[in-house]
Amino acid sequence: MVDKNRICWIDVLKGLLLVLICIGHFGNLPCWVAPIIHPTGMFYVPIFFMLSGYLLSVDGRTFQNFLHRKVQTLLIPYLFFSVVFIVLDWNTWLQPATYIQDNLYRFAVLGTGAIKASPLWFVIVLFVGDLFCFAVLRCTRHMEILLPIICVLSACAYAFCAYDVHLPWLFHLLPSVLILMLSGYLLRSIQTKLKRIKHADILMVIIVSGGVILANAYTLGDMHLNKISNYPLFYICPLSVGSGIIWFVRKTEKFCGEHVTYPLRWVATNGIVILACHVYIAIVFDAMWAKIGIGNDSLRFIAMFFVVFLTLCFVVVPVVNKYFYWFIGRKR
């Protein structure tokens, strides 16, 4: 099921990004897929954080209510799926002392989730980022103040990278995440002004093209690992490309046909389950594929794609939505 009250174009973009991120976890990719998946850390994940800031609203909401909602929709699912995949990890039963300790340390201290649900790092970072972004916007929403804050945050992020700082629950990623979220919020607030600019679409094409060209010309780094290889392009490229993509997808909202976009909107609606579970399914598939002994990367990728998403669609998501809906912040 897809919630019809959700914003169509945002779900379409989220669904597409999530599919690309899932494919990035499939291991050895064929040469015709790898170039599309390569920019995951540069563009796809940052755009997710930008969208979170774009959607963030502080009007008429208290921090307590906001915190309660984020605990329900992010923190509890993070804890729930981490525990589930510690139990489902066969190594937990083969070497319980080692693997239970390692997994507990990963999801309770590091914030990276269970070993076989590693994409959960995104959930805990989004949880912390949402809370801090909400707190900042409650204090001020003036561009004249937010822009200097973004500059200070970028300096903090660079310092964390330069000194190889690692904090519990991935707090060392917080400056970078806040930059993206606050930028997404500012993009929403200035969209009306951008529409008044003559040839704004051409300007956006130039901005996106410039960001893509620079990203391919230089090694930017890895956001997940907090490795900044080229400062300030590490922020300029994803912000320019993300702003342009959001701009154009937003403009094409009226062309989003309900039946055409349904698969991507379904992925976005069930994003937390898909993000948490797809790696485990891919690992199980790889173990079975290795026994078959077929070495063709293209065939393996196609088979894995269909097995992973069909298993999610017809087994995992329905079961979680029906029996464990409370753990993902939903009602019956």
Summary of the structure (lengths in Angstrom):
residues: 332
radius of gyration: 20.1
end to end distance: 12.9
largest distance: 64.8
contacts: 1031
relative contact order: 0.15
helix: 78%
strand: 1%
